[in-house]
Amino acid sequence: MCRHEEIRVPNRRKTTRATPTDSGPAGSPTAANADGISQKAADTQALAASIPFNTTKPQEHGLQNALAPGEGDTVVAPSRLPSGSTLTEINGNDKAGSVAVEGLNASIDTLDRVRVDSAGRPLTTNQGTLISDNQNSLKDGLRGPVLLEDFVLREKITHFDHERIPERIVHARGSAAHGFFECYDALSDITAAAPFQAAGKVTPVFVRFSTVAGERGSKDTARDVRGFAVKFYTDQGNWDLVGNNMPVFFIQDAMKFPDLIHAVKPEPHHGMPQAASAHDTFWDFVSLMPESTHMLMWQMSDRAIPRSYRTMQGFGVHTFRLVNAAGESVFCKFHWNPTAGTHSLVWDEAVKISGADPDFHRRDLWEAIEAGAYPEWELCLQVFTEDEAERFSFDILDATKIIPEELVPLRPVGRMVLNRNPDNFFAETEQVAFCTSNVVPGIDFSNDPLLAGRIHSYVDTQLSRLGGPNFHELPINAPLAQVHNNQRDGMHRQAIPRGRVAYEPNSLGGGCPFQAGAAHGFVSVPARLRAREEQAKVRGKPEAFADHYTQATLFYDSQSPAEQAHIAAAFRFELSKVTVPAVRERVVASLRNASESLARQLATELGMPSLPDALPKALEQPAEPEVRLSPALSLLARPGDGAVTARKVAVLVAAGVNWAPLAGVRDRLTQAGAVVRLVAPFIGLLRSAEGTELDAEASLENEPGFLFDAIVLPDGQDGVDALAANAHTMDFVRDTYRHGKPLLVFGAGTGLLAAAGVPQQPGQDPALVIVQDDAPGAVAAFMQALGAPRRFERETDPPQV
């Protein structure tokens, strides 16, 4: 911020002479007659004369200056008059306001400045004119034609016609929330980044979760990568950590990104399928891109169908640099681990949910936050040096590779809590613009070729979506840190810069705004790789990038047997949708290089007459891997804290059920933070066996069992008979059991298990709790199962229940 004296402006009086704006005196002007014009001319001359030449010009040359740029030239102005646009700024009113506050960009403030609450207010036009009638168009007589002069109608319809903006090409369907990041301990030894400078430091965040392939109106539960984008509103500016719920990607170079997205999007000749990778063009592309194999393992795993946004991990994907105040840097990978643990859906469940509630994840996030069950993640770092990176058997610039936690353990550095839903979906969730190029001092890029493309692509996309170069001024995108630069004009400009100077260096503005220099400003790491690396400009990849299968094998072999079965089933389903046998065979041939057993299983289940030969490898003799099994890659490795907060439990009821034990279960679950709903054949009032009036808020039809995390089956023969007479009940029970979820069963409710074909083996299935004598102990066991991972041992292929 420039340093100035308190503003000196003349007393208001009429100027008696006009001053030309296209010429000036030969000599130095003086403040004759002490009028404003003369004073401004004199002060401007003094200010400009105090910078006789550009003293920083020599600093633009040479290696040392390039490594540590200096602060720009600036001088203290004699007054605020030279930097002002006009002398009339002293003439304020309710709209124009007063003189700009010195050194302040007043457009930077909390979102309170743009929030609108219309309670108790009448309708107006966009110009503030009160609307007398919002029901009828202006017509020439009661039955006459509508008149063109009806500006209220035209404004309303025109705005409606332009309500939508182009959706994102990828990550179009998203949900978001506000929250905060809290640092555990100062990390100033490794980074100067603002969020990590003090223990307990809190930084506001806005987080958007999304699917990748589907359009804005697609379903939440598609098998897909999920976006995990965090905007930190730091006191050094905005930092966007734009990642996914998987730590690797399909491709190694941004050159291939348009090809990947074109392949996975609906096929252009008929526009199908929406939000799905189970079609020819996707599998044709990836079967010819062996570097995709590792990502395909993740994509076909349960990671691609998370239980909720609250229970999925987030990753920065790329290798970044952390830089401390001394300019020393280390490599880093970012991990978000959910406190609630990593949990997923099963495929049958995901398909059914997509039909019953395509907004399943969006609704879950919104309802959890509204209920005070704030989602929380722990931010962990993998930090390593250049020397360590060079010793790895893989290249850390390859986005198709992970760094196993066994090689570089996770370092917890802070927690993120989402505690506020947006006020307006469009203004915040839809207009938020994440850009990987948004970094702050202390965070820098690596030479990852995929990251390099993203640095350009995200900004370029927002220019198209949001209509011009000023999308950063939209309230949700505006930083908390002050913004001062010489950018001007463009579509949708909101800031009103004061003064005549829009360039640097300058003397007419006292050099302001001036460059901050290396001591305060962002400085790229001078050499992101050692100087001995090849300096020629080439199009190519390092040889280590050619190892396309080692980590795919690591991922598959590190999964539990149930997760391996799910991967095989996902490949089988997706490849069964491929209509060209040669493409299907090519995928299986590629998988032979990652897992021979998986490839053989798929060849059999896809009806191939013989197992195709393995595809040739780009690197026949890859380096020996440091890690062959990594338990951390299994979803089951992060079961969470066992809490039942925000878990949804259906209590099935009908007229004649025994309510007393159900009431006790409901109370205990509710006290623990779970969401309990009474589900009956029909919504409305019914009476229990004890005569208690129950209000069923959901029906077996409108809230199917696969939307819940667990169910409770009642006692009371009349009620059980009424439930058994409804076929939806059997679906409810079967789906809950098949999807590995807990069931708590009282007395006669065991008849519903038998009718649904659910095996009853007391003691062998801890998530199937049948109440005998010890109801409190049974409820405790049920709650423990509710907070634990699924019981995948129930699964059979094909399903038997």
C-alpha positions in Angstrom: 0.0 0.0 0.0 1.4 3.4 -0.9 2.3 5.8 1.9 0.5 9.1 1.8 -0.2 12.1 4.0 -3.8 12.7 5.2 -5.8 14.0 2.2 -5.6 17.7 1.5 -8.4 19.1 -0.6 -9.5 22.7 -1.1 -12.6 24.2 0.4 -15.6 23.8 -1.9 -15.8 26.9 -4.1 -16.5 27.5 -7.7 -13.5 27.3 -10.0 -13.3 30.5 -12.0 -11.1 29.2 -14.8 -11.0 26.2 -17.1 -7.8 24.2 -17.2 -6.9 22.4 -20.5 -6.5 18.7 -20.3 -4.4 18.4 -23.5 -1.5 20.7 -22.7 0.4 22.2 -19.9 2.8 25.0 -18.9 6.5 24.9 -19.9 7.6 25.5 -16.3 6.6 23.9 -13.1 3.1 24.8 -12.1 2.5 26.5 -8.8 -0.4 26.4 -6.4 -1.4 29.9 -7.3 -4.6 31.2 -5.7 -4.7 28.0 -3.7 -7.4 26.6 -5.9 -7.8 22.9 -6.4 -6.7 22.8 -10.0 -3.4 24.7 -9.3 -2.7 22.6 -6.2 -3.3 19.4 -8.1 -1.0 20.5 -10.9 1.7 21.5 -8.5 1.5 18.4 -6.5 1.5 16.2 -9.6 4.6 17.9 -10.9 6.3 17.5 -7.6 5.4 13.8 -7.5 6.5 13.1 -11.1 9.7 15.0 -10.6 10.6 12.9 -7.5 11.0 9.9 -9.8 13.4 11.3 -12.5 14.2 7.9 -13.9 13.5 4.2 -13.4 16.0 3.3 -10.7 14.9 -0.4 -10.7 15.7 -0.9 -14.4 19.1 -2.4 -13.7 17.5 -4.9 -11.4 15.8 -6.6 -14.4 19.0 -8.1 -15.6 21.3 -10.8 -14.4 20.8 -14.1 -12.6 21.0 -12.8 -9.0 18.4 -10.1 -9.7 16.2 -12.8 -11.4 16.4 -14.9 -8.3 15.5 -12.1 -5.9 13.6 -9.2 -7.6 13.6 -6.0 -5.6 10.8 -3.7 -4.5 9.6 -1.2 -7.1 10.2 2.5 -7.1 7.7 4.5 -5.0 7.7 7.9 -3.3 5.4 9.6 -0.9 3.0 12.0 -2.7 2.6 15.6 -1.4 -1.1 15.0 -1.1 -3.8 12.7 -2.4 -4.7 15.1 -5.2 -2.3 13.7 -7.9 -3.7 10.1 -7.5 -7.3 11.3 -7.8 -9.4 11.0 -10.9 -11.2 14.2 -10.3 -11.4 17.2 -8.0 -15.1 16.7 -7.7 -14.6 13.5 -5.7 -15.3 15.7 -2.6 -18.9 16.1 -3.8 -20.4 13.0 -2.3 -23.9 11.7 -2.4 -25.8 8.5 -1.4 -24.8 6.6 -4.6 -21.3 8.0 -5.4 -20.3 7.9 -1.8 -17.3 9.9 -0.6 -13.6 10.0 -1.3 -12.0 6.5 -1.6 -10.4 5.3 1.6 -6.6 5.5 1.2 -5.0 2.3 0.1 -8.2 0.4 0.2 -10.0 -1.6 -2.5 -13.5 -1.3 -1.0 -14.9 -4.0 -3.3 -13.1 -6.5 -1.2 -15.3 -7.4 1.7 -17.3 -10.3 3.1 -20.2 -11.6 1.1 -22.5 -9.6 3.4 -22.0 -6.6 1.1 -24.0 -8.5 -1.6 -26.5 -10.6 0.3 -30.1 -9.7 -0.3 -32.9 -10.3 2.2 -36.3 -9.3 0.8 -38.4 -9.9 3.9 -40.9 -7.2 4.3 -40.0 -5.5 1.1 -42.1 -4.8 -2.0 -41.3 -6.0 -5.5 -39.2 -3.7 -7.7 -37.6 -3.8 -11.2 -33.8 -4.1 -11.5 -33.8 -0.3 -11.5 -35.5 -0.1 -8.1 -38.9 1.0 -9.5 -41.8 -0.4 -7.4 -44.0 -2.9 -9.3 -47.7 -2.4 -8.9 -48.9 -5.6 -10.6 -46.8 -8.8 -11.0 -49.7 -10.9 -12.3 -50.7 -9.3 -15.6 -49.0 -7.9 -18.7 -49.8 -4.4 -19.9 -52.5 -4.8 -22.6 -54.5 -2.5 -24.8 -57.8 -3.2 -23.0 -58.6 -6.3 -21.0 -58.7 -8.6 -24.1 -56.3 -6.5 -26.3 -52.7 -7.3 -27.4 -49.8 -7.0 -25.0 -48.0 -3.7 -25.4 -44.3 -3.4 -26.2 -44.0 -0.6 -23.7 -44.4 -3.0 -20.8 -40.9 -2.6 -19.5 -41.7 -4.7 -16.4 -42.6 -7.7 -18.5 -39.7 -7.2 -20.9 -37.2 -7.0 -18.1 -38.6 -10.0 -16.3 -38.7 -12.2 -19.4 -35.3 -11.0 -20.7 -33.6 -11.8 -17.5 -35.3 -15.2 -17.4 -34.1 -15.9 -20.9 -30.5 -15.2 -19.8 -30.5 -16.9 -16.4 -28.2 -19.8 -17.4 -24.5 -19.6 -18.1 -22.5 -22.2 -20.0 -21.9 -25.2 -17.8 -18.4 -26.5 -17.1 -17.2 -28.9 -19.8 -16.0 -31.2 -17.0 -17.1 -31.1 -13.3 -20.4 -29.6 -14.4 -22.5 -31.2 -11.7 -21.3 -30.0 -8.3 -22.2 -29.1 -4.7 -20.4 -26.8 -2.4 -20.2 -25.4 1.1 -18.4 -22.8 3.2 -16.1 -23.6 6.1 -12.7 -23.1 7.6 -9.3 -24.6 7.7 -7.4 -24.7 11.0 -3.7 -25.3 11.1 -2.3 -27.6 13.8 1.2 -26.3 14.0 3.3 -23.6 12.2 5.0 -25.0 9.1 7.2 -22.0 8.4 10.2 -24.3 8.2 8.9 -25.7 5.0 6.5 -23.1 3.6 5.7 -19.4 3.7 2.1 -20.1 2.7 -0.3 -18.1 4.8 -2.6 -20.9 6.1 0.4 -22.7 7.7 2.1 -19.9 9.6 0.8 -20.4 13.1 -0.8 -23.1 15.3 -4.6 -22.5 15.4 -4.6 -20.1 12.4 -8.0 -20.2 10.8 -8.5 -19.6 7.0 -12.0 -19.4 5.4 -12.6 -21.9 2.6 -15.2 -22.7 0.0 -15.2 -26.3 -1.2 -16.9 -27.7 -4.3 -17.4 -31.4 -4.9 -18.4 -32.7 -8.3 -18.6 -35.5 -10.8 -16.4 -35.2 -13.9 -18.2 -36.7 -16.9 -21.8 -35.9 -16.4 -23.7 -32.8 -17.4 -25.2 -30.4 -14.9 -28.5 -32.3 -14.8 -26.9 -35.8 -14.5 -27.0 -38.1 -11.4 -24.9 -37.9 -8.4 -24.2 -41.7 -8.0 -22.6 -42.4 -11.4 -19.4 -44.4 -11.5 -17.0 -41.5 -11.9 -14.1 -39.5 -10.5 -15.2 -36.9 -8.0 -13.7 -33.4 -8.0 -12.5 -32.1 -4.6 -11.7 -28.4 -5.0 -10.8 -26.1 -2.1 -10.6 -22.3 -2.3 -8.6 -20.9 0.6 -9.3 -17.2 1.2 -5.9 -16.4 2.7 -4.5 -13.1 3.8 -2.0 -13.4 1.0 -4.7 -14.0 -1.7 -6.7 -16.9 -2.9 -5.1 -20.4 -3.1 -7.1 -23.0 -5.0 -6.2 -26.6 -4.3 -8.1 -28.2 -7.2 -8.0 -32.0 -6.9 -10.0 -35.2 -7.1 -11.0 -38.1 -4.8 -8.4 -40.3 -6.5 -4.7 -39.5 -6.3 -3.8 -40.5 -9.9 -5.2 -39.7 -13.4 -5.8 -41.3 -16.8 -3.1 -39.4 -18.7 0.4 -38.1 -18.2 0.3 -35.0 -20.4 -2.3 -32.2 -20.8 -2.0 -32.7 -24.6 -4.2 -35.7 -24.2 -6.9 -34.2 -22.0 -9.3 -33.1 -24.8 -9.0 -36.7 -26.2 -9.8 -38.2 -22.8 -12.9 -36.1 -22.2 -14.1 -36.5 -25.8 -13.8 -40.2 -25.3 -15.7 -40.4 -22.0 -18.4 -37.9 -22.9 -21.6 -39.2 -24.6 -20.9 -40.4 -28.0 -21.5 -37.6 -30.4 -23.6 -39.4 -33.0 -26.5 -40.1 -30.5 -25.5 -38.3 -27.3 -25.4 -41.4 -25.1 -24.6 -42.5 -22.5 -24.9 -39.7 -20.0 -22.5 -39.6 -17.0 -21.1 -43.1 -17.8 -17.8 -44.5 -19.0 -19.4 -47.9 -20.0 -19.3 -47.4 -23.7 -17.1 -48.0 -26.7 -15.3 -44.7 -27.2 -14.0 -44.5 -23.6 -12.7 -48.1 -23.6 -11.3 -47.8 -27.1 -9.3 -44.8 -26.0 -8.0 -46.2 -22.7 -7.2 -49.6 -24.2 -4.8 -47.8 -26.5 -3.3 -45.7 -23.6 -1.7 -48.2 -21.3 -0.7 -45.4 -18.8 -4.4 -45.4 -17.9 -4.3 -48.8 -16.4 -3.5 -47.7 -12.8 -6.4 -45.1 -12.9 -8.7 -47.7 -14.3 -8.2 -49.8 -11.2 -9.2 -46.8 -9.1 -12.1 -46.0 -11.5 -13.4 -49.6 -11.3 -13.0 -49.7 -7.5 -15.5 -48.6 -4.9 -13.8 -45.2 -4.9 -15.8 -44.3 -8.0 -19.1 -44.7 -6.1 -18.6 -43.0 -2.7 -21.3 -43.2 0.0 -21.2 -39.4 0.3 -19.0 -36.5 -0.3 -18.4 -36.5 3.5 -16.8 -40.0 3.3 -14.4 -39.7 0.5 -10.7 -38.7 0.4 -9.4 -35.8 -1.6 -6.0 -35.5 -3.3 -4.0 -32.7 -5.0 -3.1 -35.4 -7.6 0.1 -33.6 -8.8 3.4 -33.0 -7.1 3.7 -29.4 -5.8 6.5 -27.4 -4.3 6.5 -25.9 -0.8 8.8 -23.0 -0.4 9.9 -21.3 2.9 10.8 -17.7 3.4 14.5 -18.4 2.7 13.6 -19.7 -0.7 14.3 -23.4 0.2 11.9 -25.8 -1.4 10.7 -29.4 -1.0 8.3 -31.5 -2.9 4.8 -32.1 -1.6 1.6 -34.1 -2.2 -1.7 -33.1 -0.6 -4.2 -35.5 1.0 -7.6 -34.8 2.6 -8.7 -37.7 4.9 -12.4 -37.6 6.1 -12.9 -37.9 9.8 -16.0 -40.1 9.2 -13.8 -42.6 7.3 -13.8 -43.7 3.7 -17.1 -45.5 2.8 -18.7 -46.3 -0.5 -21.9 -47.6 -2.1 -22.2 -51.0 -3.8 -23.0 -50.9 -7.5 -26.6 -52.3 -7.2 -27.3 -49.7 -4.6 -25.8 -46.9 -6.6 -27.9 -47.8 -9.6 -31.1 -47.9 -7.6 -30.3 -44.6 -5.8 -29.8 -42.8 -9.1 -33.4 -43.5 -10.0 -34.9 -42.8 -6.6 -32.8 -39.7 -5.8 -30.4 -38.4 -8.4 -29.5 -35.6 -5.9 -28.4 -38.2 -3.3 -24.9 -36.7 -2.6 -26.0 -33.1 -2.9 -28.9 -33.7 -0.5 -26.7 -35.6 2.0 -24.1 -32.8 2.1 -26.8 -30.1 2.5 -28.8 -32.0 5.2 -25.7 -32.9 7.2 -24.6 -29.3 7.4 -28.1 -28.0 8.2 -28.3 -30.5 11.0 -25.0 -29.4 12.5 -23.2 -32.6 11.6 -20.4 -30.7 10.0 -18.2 -32.7 7.6 -14.6 -32.7 8.6 -11.3 -33.7 6.9 -7.7 -33.8 8.0 -5.2 -32.3 5.6 -2.0 -34.4 5.4 1.1 -33.8 3.5 3.7 -36.1 1.9 6.9 -34.1 2.0 10.1 -35.2 0.4 13.3 -33.8 -1.1 14.7 -33.8 -4.6 17.3 -36.3 -3.5 14.6 -38.6 -2.2 12.5 -38.2 -5.4 15.5 -39.2 -7.5 15.8 -42.5 -5.7 12.2 -43.6 -6.2 11.6 -46.3 -8.9 9.0 -44.0 -10.5 8.9 -40.4 -11.6 7.2 -38.0 -9.2 6.1 -35.8 -12.2 4.0 -38.6 -13.5 0.3 -38.0 -12.6 -0.5 -41.7 -13.1 1.6 -42.7 -10.1 1.2 -42.4 -6.4 3.9 -42.2 -3.7 3.0 -45.1 -1.3 2.5 -44.1 2.3 5.1 -46.7 3.2 7.7 -44.6 1.3 6.6 -41.2 2.5 4.2 -41.2 5.5 1.4 -38.8 5.8 2.0 -35.8 8.0 -1.2 -34.3 9.5 -1.1 -30.5 9.4 -4.6 -29.2 9.9 -8.3 -29.8 9.7 -11.1 -28.5 7.5 -14.7 -28.2 8.6 -17.6 -27.3 6.4 -20.2 -25.5 8.5 -22.3 -23.3 6.2 -24.4 -24.0 3.2 -24.5 -21.4 0.4 -27.2 -18.8 0.4 -27.7 -19.1 -3.3 -26.7 -22.1 -5.5 -26.1 -20.0 -8.7 -24.3 -17.1 -7.1 -21.9 -19.3 -5.1 -21.7 -22.9 -6.2 -22.3 -22.3 -9.9 -20.2 -19.1 -10.3 -17.3 -20.1 -8.2 -14.2 -20.3 -10.4 -11.3 -22.6 -9.3 -8.0 -22.2 -11.1 -4.9 -24.3 -10.4 -2.9 -21.2 -11.2 -4.2 -19.5 -8.0 -1.4 -20.0 -5.6 0.2 -17.8 -2.9 3.8 -17.3 -1.8 5.0 -20.6 -0.3 3.2 -22.8 -2.8 4.7 -23.5 -6.2 4.3 -25.9 -9.1 6.4 -28.8 -10.2 7.2 -29.6 -13.9 4.3 -32.1 -14.1 3.2 -31.8 -17.7 -0.4 -32.5 -16.9 -0.4 -29.7 -14.2 1.2 -27.3 -16.7 -1.9 -27.7 -19.0 -4.3 -27.3 -16.1 -2.6 -24.0 -15.1 -3.7 -22.6 -18.5 -6.9 -24.5 -19.0 -8.8 -23.5 -15.9 -8.4 -19.8 -16.4 -9.3 -20.1 -20.1 -12.5 -22.1 -19.2 -13.7 -19.5 -16.7 -13.2 -16.7 -19.3 -15.7 -18.5 -21.5 -18.1 -19.6 -18.8 -18.3 -16.3 -16.8 -18.2 -13.9 -19.7 -14.9 -12.2 -19.6 -11.7 -11.4 -17.6 -13.4 -10.0 -14.5 -14.8 -13.2 -13.1 -12.5 -12.8 -10.2 -14.7 -9.9 -9.0 -17.8 -12.0 -8.5 -18.3 -12.1 -4.8 -17.7 -15.8 -4.3 -14.4 -15.5 -6.2 -13.2 -12.3 -4.6 -10.3 -12.7 -2.2 -10.1 -11.4 1.4 -6.7 -9.9 0.6 -6.6 -6.5 -1.0 -6.4 -6.3 -4.8 -4.4 -3.5 -6.4 -3.2 -3.7 -10.0 -3.4 -1.9 -13.3 -6.0 -4.2 -15.0 -8.8 -2.1 -16.3 -12.2 -2.4 -18.0 -13.5 -5.6 -19.7 -16.9 -7.2 -19.4 -18.7 -7.1 -16.1 -16.1 -4.8 -14.4 -17.2 -4.0 -10.9 -14.3 -2.2 -9.3 -14.0 1.5 -9.9 -10.3 2.4 -9.8 -9.5 5.9 -8.8 -7.0 8.1 -10.7 -5.4 8.3 -14.1 -2.6 5.8 -13.8 -3.0 2.2 -15.1 0.6 1.3 -15.9 3.9 0.5 -14.1 6.4 2.0 -13.8 4.9 5.4 -13.4 5.6 8.7 -11.7 2.1 10.3 -11.9 0.9 7.8 -9.2 4.0 7.9 -7.2 5.0 4.5 -8.6 1.9 3.0 -7.1 0.9 0.2 -7.2 4.5 -1.0 -7.1 6.0 -4.4 -7.3 6.3 -6.1 -3.9 9.7 -7.7 -4.6 11.0 -11.0 -3.5 10.7 -10.2 0.2 6.9 -10.1 0.1 5.7 -11.2 -3.3 5.3 -14.6 -5.0 8.6 -15.9 -6.4 8.7 -19.1 -8.5 11.3 -21.6 -7.4 14.2 -20.8 -9.8 15.0 -24.4 -10.7 12.2 -26.9 -10.2 14.5 -29.7 -11.1 18.3 -29.9 -10.8 20.3 -28.0 -13.2 21.8 -31.1 -14.7 18.5 -32.0 -16.2 18.3 -31.8 -20.0 17.8 -28.1 -21.0 16.7 -28.7 -24.6 13.1 -28.0 -25.5 11.7 -31.3 -26.4 8.4 -33.1 -26.8 8.7 -36.3 -24.8 8.5 -38.0 -21.5 11.1 -39.4 -19.1 11.7 -43.1 -19.4 10.2 -43.8 -15.9 6.8 -42.6 -17.3 6.8 -45.7 -19.5 6.1 -48.0 -16.5 2.3 -48.2 -16.9 1.5 -51.3 -14.9 3.5 -51.6 -11.7 1.3 -49.3 -9.6 -1.8 -50.7 -11.1 -0.7 -54.1 -9.7 0.1 -52.4 -6.4 -3.4 -51.0 -6.1 -5.2 -54.2 -7.1 -3.1 -56.4 -4.9 -3.6 -54.1 -1.9 -7.4 -54.3 -2.0 -9.4 -56.6 0.3 -11.0 -59.6 -1.4 -14.4 -57.9 -1.5 -12.9 -54.8 -3.1 -11.1 -57.0 -5.7 -14.4 -58.6 -6.4 -16.0 -55.2 -6.9 -13.3 -54.2 -9.3 -13.8 -57.3 -11.4 -17.5 -56.8 -11.4 -17.1 -53.1 -12.5 -14.8 -54.1 -15.4 -17.2 -56.8 -16.4 -20.2 -54.5 -16.3 -18.5 -51.7 -18.2 -16.9 -53.9 -20.8 -20.2 -55.7 -21.4 -21.5 -52.3 -22.6 -18.8 -52.2 -25.2 -20.2 -53.3 -28.6 -16.8 -53.9 -30.4 -15.2 -57.2 -29.3 -11.8 -56.0 -30.4 -11.9 -53.1 -27.9 -13.0 -55.4 -25.1 -10.2 -57.9 -25.8 -7.6 -55.1 -25.9 -8.6 -54.1 -22.4 -8.3 -57.6 -21.1 -4.9 -58.0 -22.9 -3.7 -54.8 -21.2 -4.9 -56.0 -17.8 -2.8 -59.2 -18.1 0.2 -56.9 -17.4 -1.4 -55.7 -14.2 -3.1 -58.8 -12.8 -3.2 -62.2 -14.6 -6.0 -63.5 -12.3 -8.2 -60.5 -13.0 -7.7 -60.8 -16.7 -8.5 -64.5 -16.7 -11.6 -63.9 -14.7 -12.8 -61.2 -17.1 -12.1 -63.3 -20.2 -14.2 -66.1 -18.8 -17.1 -63.8 -17.7 -17.1 -61.9 -20.9 -17.4 -65.0 -23.0 -14.0 -64.7 -24.7 -13.1 -67.9 -26.6 -9.5 -67.6 -25.3 -7.4 -65.3 -23.2 -5.8 -62.7 -25.5 -2.1 -62.3 -25.5 -0.8 -59.6 -23.1 -0.2 -56.2 -24.8 3.4 -55.3 -25.4 4.9 -53.1 -22.6 6.4 -49.8 -23.3 9.0 -50.6 -20.7 9.8 -54.3 -20.5 12.1 -54.1 -17.5 10.7 -51.5 -15.1 12.5 -50.6 -11.9 12.0 -52.8 -8.9 9.1 -51.3 -6.9 9.9 -50.3 -3.3 6.4 -51.3 -2.1 4.4 -54.3 -3.3 1.5 -54.1 -0.9 0.1 -50.9 0.6 -2.8 -51.5 3.0 -3.5 -47.8 3.0 -4.9 -48.1 -0.5 -7.9 -50.0 0.7 -11.0 -48.1 1.7 -11.2 -50.4 4.7 -7.9 -48.9 6.0 -9.8 -45.7 7.0 -13.0 -46.9 8.8 -13.3 -43.5 10.5 -14.1 -42.7 14.1 -17.0 -45.1 14.3 -19.5 -42.3 15.0 -23.0 -42.6 13.7 -23.5 -38.9 13.1 -25.7 -38.1 10.1 -26.2 -41.8 9.3 -29.7 -42.4 8.2 -31.7 -45.2 9.8 -35.2 -46.4 8.7 -37.5 -47.7 11.4 -40.2 -49.8 9.6 -43.6 -49.3 11.2 -47.2 -50.2 10.5 -50.4 -50.3 12.5 -50.0 -52.7 15.4 -46.2 -52.7 15.9 -44.8 -52.6 19.4 -43.6 -49.1 19.8 -41.9 -49.1 23.1 -38.6 -50.8 22.0 -38.5 -48.8 18.8 -38.9 -45.6 20.8 -35.8 -46.5 22.8 -33.8 -47.2 19.7 -34.9 -44.0 18.1 -33.9 -42.0 21.2 -30.4 -43.6 21.5 -29.7 -43.1 17.8 -30.9 -39.5 17.8 -28.8 -38.7 20.8 -25.8 -40.0 19.0 -26.5 -37.8 16.0 -28.1 -40.3 13.6 -31.1 -39.3 11.5 -34.1 -41.6 12.2 -37.1 -41.8 10.0 -40.3 -43.8 10.5 -41.1 -45.6 7.3 -44.6 -47.2 6.8 -46.6 -48.6 3.9 -48.1 -45.1 3.6 -47.2 -41.8 5.1 -49.5 -40.4 7.9 -50.8 -41.4 11.3 -51.1 -44.9 12.6 -51.5 -46.5 16.0 -49.1 -48.9 17.6 -50.1 -52.0 19.6 -49.9 -49.9 22.8 -52.2 -47.3 21.3 -49.5 -44.7 20.7 -50.1 -42.5 17.7 -47.2 -42.6 15.3 -46.6 -40.2 12.4 -44.9 -42.0 9.5 -43.0 -39.3 7.5 -41.8 -41.6 4.7 -43.3 -44.5 2.8 -41.8 -47.8 1.6 -42.4 -46.4 -1.9 -41.0 -42.9 -1.7 -38.0 -43.7 0.5 -36.6 -47.1 -0.7 -34.3 -49.0 1.6 -31.1 -48.3 -0.4 -31.4 -44.6 0.6 -30.7 -45.6 4.2 -27.6 -46.7 6.1 -29.5 -49.3 8.2 -33.0 -50.5 9.1 -34.9 -51.5 12.2 -37.5 -54.2 11.9 -40.3 -54.1 14.5 -42.0 -56.6 16.8 -45.8 -56.9 17.0 -47.4 -59.5 14.8 -50.2 -57.3 13.4 -47.7 -54.6 12.3 -45.3 -57.2 10.9 -48.1 -58.8 8.9 -49.1 -55.5 7.4 -45.5 -54.9 6.4 -45.1 -58.4 5.0 -48.2 -57.8 2.8 -46.3 -55.0 1.0 -43.8 -56.2 -1.6 -41.8 -53.0 -1.1 -40.9 -54.3 2.4 -39.2 -57.3 0.9 -37.1 -55.1 -1.4 -36.3 -52.9 1.6 -35.0 -55.8 3.6 -33.2 -57.6 0.7 -31.4 -54.5 -0.4 -30.2 -53.6 3.1 -28.9 -57.1 3.6 -27.3 -57.4 0.1 -25.6 -54.0 0.4 -23.9 -55.1 3.6 -25.8 -52.7 5.9 -26.8 -53.3 9.6 -30.3 -54.6 10.5 -31.8 -54.5 14.0 -34.6 -57.0 14.3 -37.2 -57.3 17.1 -39.3 -60.4 17.8 -41.8 -61.1 15.1 -39.7 -59.0 12.7 -37.6 -62.1 12.1 -40.5 -63.2 9.9 -39.7 -60.4 7.5 -36.1 -61.7 7.3 -37.4 -65.2 6.4 -39.9 -63.9 3.9 -37.1 -61.9 2.2 -34.8 -64.9 2.1 -32.2 -63.5 4.5 -30.3 -66.2 6.3 -30.4 -66.0 10.1 -27.2 -67.2 11.7 -27.0 -65.7 15.2 -23.5 -64.6 16.2 -22.0 -65.0 12.7 -23.0 -61.6 11.3 -22.3 -58.7 13.7 -24.4 -56.4 11.5 -27.5 -58.6 11.7 -28.6 -58.0 15.3 -31.6 -60.0 16.4 -32.9 -58.9 19.8 -33.3 -61.7 22.3 -33.2 -60.7 26.0 -30.6 -57.9 26.2 -32.1 -55.1 24.2 -29.6 -52.4 25.4 -26.7 -54.6 24.4 -28.3 -55.4 21.1 -28.8 -51.7 20.4 -25.2 -51.0 21.3 -24.1 -53.7 18.9 -26.3 -52.3 16.2 -24.8 -48.8 16.6 -21.3 -50.2 16.5 -22.1 -51.9 13.2 -23.7 -48.7 11.9 -20.4 -46.8 12.5 -18.3 -49.6 10.9 -17.6 -50.6 7.3 -20.0 -52.7 5.3 -20.3 -56.5 5.8 -19.1 -57.4 2.3 -19.0 -61.1 3.2 -22.7 -61.2 2.6 -22.2 -60.6 -1.1 -22.5 -63.4 -3.6 -22.0 -63.1 -7.4 -24.7 -63.4 -8.7 -26.8 -62.3 -5.7 -28.7 -65.1 -3.9 -30.8 -62.9 -1.6 
